[in-house]
C-alpha cells in the first residue's frame, strides 16, 4: 500500500505579478548560486524585504535552470542583516515574473516521534523554482537567502574501465569511421539457454559501446570509432541467473556467429535457487553465528533508491510501503527501473523461505522511496522529511549529487536529530567519496571483495591480488572518510523478474550494514526501539557500536576504514554460543 502525507510539499501557483525593484542584489550577480554556504556581500540591506529580494534588469528567458531558494537561518546571518520569513520570501518569488514556482518543501512537525525529539528543524522551508541563471546569481548575492541548484540525482560516477595499455579516451578525441562497422554476437548461458536482456559493453580505443541482448540472446553494436579487430574486451552483465563476464572478442569460424558464454549461478551453487544460499558476505560478517530469532522485527528501513521490484517472491511480503518522489503516479514505487533498489532490498530483508536468499533482517519493514530516474535534490530532501514523519529507523541513501549542498547537510542533520540512522555507500568512484557520504551523521560504507567467490570469467579476476582472502574492491573510494567496509562484490541477491543476480558496488555493501543496524535496533539491549527514545543519541550509539565492533583487515589501507563489521561482537553474542552455532551452520552447508 502507499503511504502519503506529512511531507508538507505545496505546489506553487505559477502566477506572475509585479516585480519589486532593487539596487543592491544585482551587484552580486557574479556569485555562484551553488555556493549556498556563503553569506554574499552587503546586497539587499535596503530596509525592506521587497527591496532586498527584488531584481531590476532584463527578463532573461534563455538559460533557465531549476533552483532551491530558502531563508538563511538566523544564526548564520551576517551581523546587522535581518532575517526574512519563509512565507514572505515565497510570496516574493511567486510575484516575480522572472521566477516560475515549482513546489515547496516544508518540513512537517505534526507527525512522527522524531518530530517530538527535535521540534525545531535545522533546515528551513525551501522553494523549488525555475529561473534564469542571471536571476539566480543575483538572488544568491543576497545574504538573507540560500540559493542552490536543484541538482539531478544519479548513481555515483564510475571509474574508467580502460583495458590494457590503452585507456578509455575522451570521446571528443575519437577518430570516427565514415561508415560505422557493426559487431553482432549472441550471449548464451552455460546451461544452453539464450540470455535475454543482458547488457553488453565492447571496450576499444574509441571508448565503450553498449547494447542489450534481445529475446534470442543476440545483440548488434554500432562501432563508430573502432573495428572488431581493435576491440579489446567485452563485458557482459546478465539481468539475472548468470555471472557477469569479461572476455576477449570472439573470433568465430567463417560462416558462424560469435558467441559469448556466461556461467549459470546454478552451476556454482548446487541446487540454487531451489535450495537456500548462504552468501559469502553473510559469513564474512559472521551473521550466520547469531541466534535465528534475530530478524529485525519491528524496524522500519527506508531505501532511497530506484524503487523495488515488489513482484519478486522474496520481496512481495517484505516491501509493502513506499512512495514515488519522481513526479510519476505513486504506484510506481513498486517498479524498479534499474534493479538497483531491488538488489539492496534483497540483501537487507529478502524473505527467509528456504529458497533463494534470506535477507539479514528478514522481518524488518522496508519502505521503497523512489528517487530515480527523474529525481532531483529537492525530491531527496522531501524523502528525508518523509522518513522523519513516518518514524523510519534507518535510511539508506543510495543516490548521489555532484556538488556540495548545505541544504542537504541541514536536512540530514534534522534526520539525525530525529534518531534516524543514515547509511550511505561511499561511492563506486575509486576516488573521493560521494557528497552524501561525507556529511556528518552519515555512516559511509566502502566495499570489499574476496578471492574465490566468483568464477574465472568474472571481471574481478582481472584486478584481484595474488594472495587469497578479502581485499578492497577495485571501485571502492580511495579518499579519506570511509567509516567501515562490508561485502560489496560478487554478492548474490534479488533481481528484476523473479530471479537472482551477482552484483557489485558500495551500495550492496551498505545494504549489509543497513541489515546489521536493523538487528542492533531490534535486539541490542541498549538500542531496542521499544526502550530507547528516538533522538540523536540513539543514532550516535548505534554508529559507535558498529564501528567499534569492526574487525581490522590486513594492511594499513585507508580504503578499509575501521574494517569489516562483525555481527556477533556488535550484538554482544557470547563466544560459547557463536562456536556452537558455527558448527551447526557448517553442518547445514555441508
C-alpha positions as CSV (number, residue, x, y, z in Angstrom):
1,X,0.0,0.0,0.0
2,X,1.1,3.6,-0.4
3,X,1.9,6.0,2.4
4,X,1.4,9.7,1.9
5,X,1.1,12.8,4.0
6,X,3.4,14.5,6.4
7,X,5.7,15.8,3.6
8,X,4.5,19.4,3.5
9,X,5.1,19.8,-0.2
10,X,2.9,22.5,-1.6
11,X,2.8,23.2,-5.4
12,X,3.5,26.8,-6.4
13,X,0.7,28.6,-8.1
14,X,2.9,29.7,-11.0
15,X,1.3,33.2,-11.1
16,X,3.2,36.1,-12.4
17,X,2.9,39.6,-10.8
18,X,4.6,42.8,-10.0
19,X,8.4,42.7,-9.5
20,X,9.7,44.7,-6.6
21,X,12.7,46.9,-7.6
22,X,16.1,46.5,-6.2
23,X,19.5,48.2,-6.3
24,X,21.9,46.1,-4.2
25,X,21.2,42.5,-5.2
26,X,22.3,42.9,-8.8
27,X,25.7,44.0,-7.7
28,X,26.5,40.4,-6.6
29,X,25.5,38.8,-9.9
30,X,28.8,37.1,-10.2
31,X,28.4,34.8,-7.2
32,X,27.7,31.1,-7.9
33,X,24.2,30.0,-6.7
34,X,25.6,26.6,-5.8
35,X,27.8,28.2,-3.1
36,X,24.9,28.2,-0.6
37,X,27.1,28.4,2.5
38,X,28.5,31.9,1.7
39,X,26.6,34.9,3.0
40,X,27.3,37.1,0.0
41,X,28.1,40.8,0.0
42,X,26.1,43.7,1.5
43,X,23.5,43.4,-1.1
44,X,19.9,43.6,-0.1
45,X,20.2,45.6,3.1
46,X,17.7,48.1,1.8
47,X,15.4,48.3,4.8
48,X,12.6,46.3,3.3
49,X,12.1,42.7,2.2
50,X,10.7,43.7,-1.2
51,X,13.7,45.9,-2.0
52,X,16.2,43.4,-0.6
53,X,14.9,40.5,-2.7
54,X,13.9,42.2,-5.9
55,X,15.9,42.4,-9.1
56,X,16.0,45.2,-11.6
57,X,17.0,44.1,-15.1
58,X,16.0,42.4,-18.3
59,X,13.8,39.4,-18.3
60,X,16.2,36.7,-19.5
61,X,14.3,33.7,-20.8
62,X,17.2,31.7,-22.2
63,X,19.3,29.6,-20.0
64,X,16.7,28.9,-17.3
65,X,17.5,26.4,-14.6
66,X,15.9,24.7,-11.6
67,X,16.9,26.1,-8.1
68,X,16.3,25.8,-4.4
69,X,15.7,29.0,-2.5
70,X,15.4,29.2,1.3
71,X,15.7,31.8,4.0
72,X,19.1,31.7,5.7
73,X,18.8,30.5,9.3
74,X,19.0,33.3,11.9
75,X,22.2,32.1,13.5
76,X,24.1,32.2,10.1
77,X,23.2,35.7,9.1
78,X,25.9,38.3,9.0
79,X,25.8,40.9,11.7
80,X,23.2,43.5,11.1
81,X,21.3,41.6,8.5
82,X,17.7,41.0,9.4
83,X,16.1,37.6,8.7
84,X,13.3,37.0,6.3
85,X,10.3,34.8,6.9
86,X,9.9,31.9,4.6
87,X,6.3,32.9,3.8
88,X,7.4,36.4,2.8
89,X,10.2,35.0,0.6
90,X,7.9,32.6,-1.1
91,X,5.4,35.3,-1.8
92,X,8.0,37.5,-3.4
93,X,9.2,34.6,-5.6
94,X,5.6,33.9,-6.7
95,X,5.1,37.5,-7.7
96,X,8.4,37.7,-9.6
97,X,7.7,37.3,-13.4
98,X,11.3,36.1,-13.8
99,X,10.6,33.1,-11.4
100,X,8.4,30.1,-12.0
101,X,7.5,28.4,-8.7
102,X,7.5,24.6,-8.9
103,X,7.0,23.3,-5.4
104,X,7.7,24.0,-1.7
105,X,9.5,21.6,0.7
106,X,8.3,22.5,4.1
107,X,9.1,20.1,7.0
108,X,6.1,19.0,8.9
109,X,6.3,18.6,12.7
110,X,2.8,17.4,13.2
111,X,3.7,13.7,12.8
112,X,6.4,11.4,14.0
113,X,8.2,10.6,17.2
114,X,11.3,12.2,15.8
115,X,9.5,15.4,15.4
116,X,8.8,15.4,19.2
117,X,12.5,14.9,19.8
118,X,13.5,17.8,17.5
119,X,10.6,20.2,17.0
120,X,12.9,23.0,15.6
121,X,14.4,21.8,12.3
122,X,17.8,23.0,11.2
123,X,16.8,23.0,7.5
124,X,14.4,26.0,6.6
125,X,11.4,25.7,4.3
126,X,12.6,25.6,0.7
127,X,11.0,26.9,-2.5
128,X,11.7,25.0,-5.7
129,X,11.7,27.4,-8.6
130,X,12.8,27.8,-12.3
131,X,14.5,31.0,-13.2
132,X,17.3,32.3,-15.5
133,X,20.9,31.8,-14.3
134,X,21.4,35.6,-14.2
135,X,18.4,35.9,-11.8
136,X,19.7,33.1,-9.6
137,X,23.2,34.7,-9.4
138,X,21.7,38.0,-8.3
139,X,19.5,36.3,-5.7
140,X,22.4,34.3,-4.4
141,X,24.2,37.5,-3.6
142,X,21.6,38.4,-1.0
143,X,22.8,37.4,2.5
144,X,19.2,36.7,3.6
145,X,18.7,33.7,1.4
146,X,20.4,30.5,0.4
147,X,20.3,29.6,-3.3
148,X,21.4,26.2,-4.7
149,X,21.0,24.4,-8.0
150,X,18.3,21.7,-7.7
151,X,20.7,19.0,-8.9
152,X,19.5,15.9,-10.7
153,X,20.1,12.7,-8.7
154,X,22.2,9.9,-10.1
155,X,24.2,6.9,-9.0
156,X,27.9,7.6,-8.3
157,X,30.2,8.2,-11.2
158,X,32.1,5.0,-12.0
159,X,35.8,4.9,-12.6
160,X,37.3,4.4,-16.1
161,X,37.4,0.8,-17.3
162,X,40.4,1.1,-19.5
163,X,41.8,-2.2,-20.7
164,X,45.4,-3.0,-21.0
165,X,47.7,-0.2,-22.1
166,X,45.0,1.8,-23.8
167,X,42.7,3.8,-21.5
168,X,39.2,4.9,-22.3
169,X,39.7,8.2,-24.1
170,X,37.7,11.4,-24.3
171,X,35.0,10.8,-27.0
172,X,35.8,14.2,-28.5
173,X,39.3,12.9,-29.4
174,X,38.0,9.7,-31.0
175,X,38.6,9.3,-34.7
176,X,35.3,8.2,-36.2
177,X,34.7,6.0,-39.2
178,X,32.8,7.5,-42.2
179,X,30.9,4.2,-42.3
180,X,30.4,2.7,-38.9
181,X,31.1,-1.0,-38.6
182,X,28.9,-3.5,-36.6
183,X,29.5,-6.3,-34.2
184,X,26.8,-8.9,-33.8
185,X,27.1,-11.7,-31.2
186,X,24.9,-14.0,-29.1
187,X,25.1,-14.4,-25.4
188,X,24.2,-17.9,-24.1
189,X,24.4,-19.5,-20.7
190,X,26.4,-22.5,-19.7
191,X,23.0,-24.2,-19.4
192,X,22.5,-23.7,-23.1
193,X,19.8,-21.1,-22.8
194,X,19.8,-17.8,-24.7
195,X,20.4,-14.9,-22.2
196,X,17.9,-12.1,-23.0
197,X,18.2,-8.6,-21.6
198,X,21.9,-8.8,-20.9
199,X,23.9,-5.6,-21.0
200,X,27.0,-5.9,-23.3
201,X,29.8,-3.3,-23.4
202,X,32.5,-3.5,-26.1
203,X,35.7,-1.8,-25.0
204,X,38.0,-0.4,-27.6
205,X,40.3,2.5,-28.5
206,X,37.3,4.8,-29.1
207,X,35.5,4.2,-25.8
208,X,32.8,1.8,-24.7
209,X,29.9,0.8,-26.8
210,X,26.8,-0.6,-25.2
211,X,24.0,-2.9,-26.4
212,X,21.3,-5.1,-24.8
213,X,20.5,-8.7,-26.0
214,X,17.1,-9.5,-27.4
215,X,14.9,-12.5,-26.7
216,X,17.2,-14.7,-28.7
217,X,20.3,-13.5,-26.9
218,X,21.6,-11.6,-29.9
219,X,22.9,-8.0,-29.9
220,X,24.3,-5.8,-32.6
221,X,26.5,-2.9,-31.6
222,X,27.5,0.0,-33.9
223,X,31.2,0.8,-33.8
224,X,31.8,4.4,-34.7
225,X,35.5,4.6,-33.7
226,X,36.6,1.0,-33.7
227,X,36.6,-2.1,-35.9
228,X,36.0,-5.6,-34.5
229,X,39.8,-6.1,-34.7
230,X,40.6,-3.1,-32.5
231,X,38.2,-4.0,-29.7
232,X,40.0,-5.2,-26.6
233,X,37.4,-6.8,-24.4
234,X,33.7,-7.5,-23.9
235,X,31.9,-7.0,-20.6
236,X,28.6,-8.9,-20.2
237,X,26.2,-8.3,-17.3
238,X,23.1,-10.5,-17.4
239,X,20.0,-9.2,-15.6
240,X,19.6,-12.4,-13.5
241,X,20.6,-16.1,-13.3
242,X,24.2,-15.8,-14.6
243,X,27.5,-14.4,-13.5
244,X,28.8,-11.2,-15.2
245,X,31.8,-11.9,-17.5
246,X,34.7,-10.2,-19.1
247,X,36.1,-11.8,-22.2
248,X,38.1,-11.1,-25.3
249,X,36.4,-10.6,-28.6
250,X,35.1,-13.9,-30.1
251,X,36.7,-15.0,-33.3
252,X,34.1,-17.3,-34.9
253,X,34.9,-19.6,-37.8
254,X,33.8,-18.4,-41.2
255,X,30.1,-18.5,-41.6
256,X,29.4,-18.9,-37.9
257,X,28.2,-16.4,-35.4
258,X,30.2,-15.0,-32.5
259,X,29.1,-16.5,-29.2
260,X,29.8,-15.4,-25.6
261,X,29.1,-17.9,-22.8
262,X,28.2,-16.8,-19.3
263,X,28.2,-19.2,-16.3
264,X,24.9,-20.0,-14.7
265,X,24.6,-19.3,-10.9
266,X,23.0,-22.8,-10.5
267,X,26.3,-24.4,-11.7
268,X,28.3,-22.5,-9.0
269,X,25.7,-23.1,-6.2
270,X,24.3,-26.6,-6.3
271,X,20.5,-26.7,-6.2
272,X,20.2,-22.9,-6.3
273,X,17.7,-21.2,-6.3
274,X,15.5,-24.1,-5.1
275,X,18.0,-24.6,-2.3
276,X,18.7,-21.6,0.0
277,X,22.1,-20.0,-0.3
278,X,24.3,-18.6,2.5
279,X,26.3,-15.9,0.8
280,X,30.0,-15.2,1.4
281,X,29.1,-11.7,2.8
282,X,26.9,-13.3,5.5
283,X,29.8,-15.5,6.6
284,X,32.4,-12.7,6.4
285,X,30.3,-10.6,8.8
286,X,29.6,-13.7,10.9
287,X,25.9,-13.1,10.5
288,X,25.4,-16.9,10.4
289,X,26.6,-17.1,14.0
290,X,23.8,-15.1,15.6
291,X,20.6,-16.5,17.0
292,X,18.0,-17.4,14.3
293,X,15.4,-15.3,16.3
294,X,17.3,-12.1,15.5
295,X,15.4,-11.0,12.4
296,X,14.9,-7.2,12.8
297,X,11.2,-7.4,13.6
298,X,9.5,-4.0,14.0
299,X,12.3,-1.9,12.5
300,X,11.4,0.5,9.6
301,X,14.0,0.8,6.9
302,X,13.7,3.3,4.0
303,X,15.6,2.6,0.8
304,X,16.1,5.9,-1.1
305,X,16.8,4.4,-4.4
306,X,15.1,3.4,-7.7
307,X,12.1,1.7,-6.2
308,X,11.8,-2.1,-5.5
309,X,10.6,-5.0,-7.6
310,X,7.8,-5.9,-5.2
311,X,6.6,-8.7,-7.6
312,X,9.7,-10.8,-6.6
313,X,8.6,-13.7,-4.5
314,X,11.3,-12.9,-1.8
315,X,10.1,-9.3,-1.5
316,X,6.4,-9.2,-2.1
317,X,5.6,-9.7,1.6
318,X,8.6,-7.6,2.9
319,X,8.2,-4.4,0.9
320,X,4.6,-3.2,1.4
321,X,5.1,0.5,1.8
322,X,6.6,3.2,-0.5
323,X,6.3,6.5,-2.2
324,X,7.4,7.8,-5.6
325,X,9.1,11.2,-5.4
326,X,9.9,11.4,-9.1
327,X,6.6,13.1,-10.0
328,X,5.1,10.0,-11.6
329,X,2.0,8.3,-10.2
330,X,2.6,6.9,-6.8
331,X,2.1,3.3,-7.6
332,X,5.4,3.1,-9.5
333,X,7.5,2.8,-6.3
334,X,6.9,-1.0,-6.7
335,X,8.5,-1.0,-10.1
336,X,12.3,-0.8,-10.3
337,X,13.7,0.8,-13.5
338,X,17.3,-0.2,-12.8
339,X,17.2,-3.2,-10.5
340,X,19.5,-1.3,-8.0
341,X,16.9,-0.8,-5.3
342,X,15.8,-4.5,-5.6
343,X,19.4,-5.6,-5.1
344,X,19.7,-3.7,-1.8
345,X,16.2,-4.7,-0.6
346,X,17.1,-8.4,-1.1
347,X,20.3,-8.2,0.9
348,X,18.5,-6.4,3.7
349,X,15.2,-8.2,4.0
350,X,14.5,-10.9,1.5
351,X,12.1,-13.5,2.9
352,X,13.5,-16.5,4.7
353,X,11.5,-19.1,2.8
354,X,14.1,-21.9,2.4
355,X,14.8,-20.9,-1.2
356,X,16.9,-18.3,-3.0
357,X,18.4,-16.0,-0.4
358,X,17.4,-14.7,3.0
359,X,17.9,-11.1,4.0
360,X,19.9,-10.1,7.0
361,X,16.9,-8.6,8.7
362,X,14.1,-10.7,7.1
363,X,11.3,-9.4,9.3
364,X,12.1,-5.7,9.0
365,X,9.6,-3.4,7.3
366,X,11.1,-1.9,4.2
367,X,9.8,1.4,2.6
368,X,10.7,1.9,-1.0
369,X,11.2,5.7,-1.6
370,X,11.7,6.0,-5.3
371,X,14.0,8.9,-6.5
372,X,15.4,7.5,-9.7
373,X,15.1,8.0,-12.6
374,X,14.0,11.7,-12.7
375,X,14.5,12.7,-9.1
376,X,16.2,16.0,-8.0
377,X,17.9,17.1,-4.8
378,X,14.6,18.7,-3.8
379,X,13.0,15.2,-4.0
380,X,15.7,13.8,-1.8
381,X,15.1,16.5,0.8
382,X,11.3,15.7,0.6
383,X,12.1,12.0,1.0
384,X,14.2,12.6,4.2
385,X,11.2,14.6,5.6
386,X,9.1,11.6,4.8
387,X,11.4,9.4,6.9
388,X,11.1,11.8,9.8
389,X,7.3,12.0,9.8
390,X,6.9,8.2,9.2
391,X,9.1,7.1,12.1
392,X,11.7,5.5,9.9
393,X,14.5,3.9,11.9
394,X,17.2,3.5,9.2
395,X,17.5,5.4,5.9
396,X,19.9,4.1,3.2
397,X,20.6,6.8,0.7
398,X,21.9,5.1,-2.4
399,X,21.7,8.1,-4.8
400,X,24.2,11.0,-5.2
401,X,24.6,14.5,-6.5
402,X,27.8,16.1,-7.8
403,X,28.0,19.5,-5.9
404,X,28.1,20.1,-2.2
405,X,24.7,21.1,-0.8
406,X,24.3,23.0,2.5
407,X,20.5,22.4,2.4
408,X,21.1,18.6,2.2
409,X,23.5,18.8,5.2
410,X,20.9,20.7,7.2
411,X,18.2,18.2,6.2
412,X,20.2,15.2,7.2
413,X,21.1,16.9,10.5
414,X,17.3,17.0,11.1
415,X,17.1,13.3,10.4
416,X,20.0,12.6,12.8
417,X,18.3,14.7,15.5
418,X,15.1,12.7,15.0
419,X,17.1,9.5,15.8
420,X,17.3,8.2,12.2
421,X,20.4,6.2,11.4
422,X,21.6,7.3,7.9
423,X,23.8,5.0,5.9
424,X,25.2,5.7,2.5
425,X,27.5,3.9,0.1
426,X,30.9,5.6,0.0
427,X,30.6,5.6,-3.8
428,X,31.8,3.5,-6.8
429,X,34.3,6.2,-7.7
430,X,37.7,4.6,-7.0
431,X,38.5,8.2,-5.8
432,X,36.7,10.6,-3.5
433,X,33.6,9.8,-1.5
434,X,30.2,10.9,-2.7
435,X,28.8,14.2,-1.3
436,X,26.2,12.4,0.9
437,X,28.8,10.0,2.4
438,X,30.9,13.0,3.6
439,X,28.2,14.6,5.6
440,X,28.2,14.5,9.5
441,X,25.9,11.9,10.9
442,X,26.1,9.6,7.9
443,X,27.8,6.2,8.1
444,X,29.9,5.8,4.9
445,X,30.4,2.2,3.8
446,X,33.1,1.0,1.4
447,X,33.3,-2.4,-0.3
448,X,35.5,-5.4,-0.1
449,X,35.7,-8.4,-2.4
450,X,37.0,-11.9,-1.6
451,X,39.0,-14.2,-3.9
452,X,37.4,-17.5,-4.7
453,X,33.9,-16.2,-4.5
454,X,33.5,-15.6,-8.3
455,X,34.3,-17.6,-11.4
456,X,37.4,-17.1,-13.5
457,X,35.5,-15.3,-16.2
458,X,34.4,-12.6,-13.7
459,X,35.8,-9.0,-14.3
460,X,37.0,-9.1,-10.7
461,X,39.5,-11.8,-11.7
462,X,41.5,-9.2,-13.7
463,X,42.1,-7.0,-10.6
464,X,42.3,-9.4,-7.7
465,X,45.5,-9.6,-5.7
466,X,47.8,-12.6,-5.8
467,X,47.0,-13.5,-2.2
468,X,43.8,-15.3,-1.1
469,X,41.2,-13.7,1.1
470,X,39.4,-10.3,1.3
471,X,40.7,-7.2,-0.5
472,X,39.4,-3.7,-1.2
473,X,37.0,-3.8,-4.2
474,X,38.6,-2.0,-7.2
475,X,35.8,0.6,-7.3
476,X,35.7,1.5,-3.6
477,X,36.8,5.0,-2.8
478,X,40.4,5.8,-2.1
479,X,39.7,9.2,-0.4
480,X,39.5,9.6,3.3
481,X,36.2,9.3,5.2
482,X,35.2,5.7,4.8
483,X,33.9,4.6,8.2
484,X,33.9,0.8,7.5
485,X,33.6,-1.8,4.8
486,X,31.3,-4.7,4.0
487,X,31.0,-7.3,1.3
488,X,30.3,-5.5,-2.0
489,X,31.4,-7.7,-4.8
490,X,30.0,-11.0,-6.2
491,X,27.0,-10.7,-3.9
492,X,24.0,-12.9,-4.8
493,X,20.8,-11.0,-4.3
494,X,17.3,-10.5,-5.7
495,X,16.9,-9.1,-9.2
496,X,14.3,-7.9,-11.7
497,X,11.8,-10.5,-12.6
498,X,11.8,-13.4,-10.1
499,X,15.5,-14.4,-10.3
500,X,18.8,-13.6,-8.6
501,X,21.9,-11.7,-9.7
502,X,25.5,-11.4,-8.8
503,X,26.1,-7.7,-8.2
504,X,29.0,-5.4,-7.2
505,X,29.0,-1.9,-5.6
506,X,29.3,0.1,-2.4
507,X,25.5,0.2,-2.2
508,X,25.2,-3.5,-1.8
509,X,28.0,-3.2,0.9
510,X,25.9,-0.5,2.6
511,X,22.9,-2.8,2.5
512,X,24.8,-5.4,4.6
513,X,25.4,-2.7,7.2
514,X,21.8,-1.5,7.0
515,X,20.7,-5.0,7.8
516,X,23.0,-5.3,10.7
517,X,21.9,-1.9,12.0
518,X,18.3,-3.2,12.0
519,X,19.3,-6.2,14.1
520,X,21.0,-3.9,16.6
521,X,18.0,-1.6,16.9
522,X,15.7,-4.6,17.3
523,X,17.7,-6.8,19.6
524,X,20.6,-5.0,21.3
525,X,19.9,-4.4,25.0
526,X,20.9,-0.7,24.8
527,X,19.3,0.1,21.5
528,X,16.0,-1.6,21.3
529,X,13.5,0.7,19.7
530,X,10.8,-0.1,22.3
531,X,13.0,1.2,25.1
532,X,15.3,4.0,23.7
533,X,13.9,7.4,22.7
534,X,14.2,8.5,19.1
535,X,17.0,11.1,19.5
536,X,20.4,11.8,18.0
537,X,21.9,9.9,21.0
538,X,20.3,6.7,19.7
539,X,21.8,7.1,16.3
540,X,25.2,8.0,17.7
541,X,25.2,4.9,20.0
542,X,24.5,2.7,17.0
543,X,27.3,4.2,14.9
544,X,29.7,3.7,17.8
545,X,28.6,0.1,18.3
546,X,29.0,-0.8,14.6
547,X,32.4,0.9,14.3
548,X,33.9,-0.5,17.5
549,X,32.7,-4.0,16.5
550,X,34.7,-3.9,13.3
551,X,37.5,-6.4,12.6
552,X,40.6,-4.8,11.1
553,X,41.6,-6.3,7.7
554,X,45.2,-7.0,6.7
555,X,47.1,-4.0,5.6
556,X,47.0,-0.3,6.6
557,X,44.8,0.7,3.7
558,X,42.7,3.9,4.1
559,X,40.0,2.4,1.9
560,X,39.1,-0.1,4.6
561,X,38.1,2.4,7.3
562,X,37.7,0.7,10.7
563,X,37.4,-2.7,9.0
564,X,34.5,-5.1,8.4
565,X,31.5,-5.0,10.8
566,X,31.4,-8.2,13.0
567,X,27.8,-9.1,13.8
568,X,28.3,-11.2,17.0
569,X,30.6,-8.7,18.5
570,X,28.2,-5.8,17.8
571,X,25.2,-7.7,19.2
572,X,27.1,-9.0,22.2
573,X,26.6,-12.7,21.4
574,X,28.5,-14.9,23.9
575,X,31.5,-16.7,22.4
576,X,30.3,-20.1,23.5
577,X,27.1,-19.7,21.6
578,X,29.0,-18.5,18.5
579,X,31.1,-21.6,18.4
580,X,28.1,-23.9,18.7
581,X,26.2,-22.1,16.0
582,X,29.2,-22.0,13.7
583,X,29.5,-25.8,13.9
584,X,25.7,-26.1,13.2
585,X,25.9,-23.7,10.3
586,X,28.8,-25.6,8.8
587,X,26.9,-28.8,9.1
588,X,23.9,-27.3,7.3
589,X,26.1,-26.1,4.4
590,X,27.7,-29.4,4.1
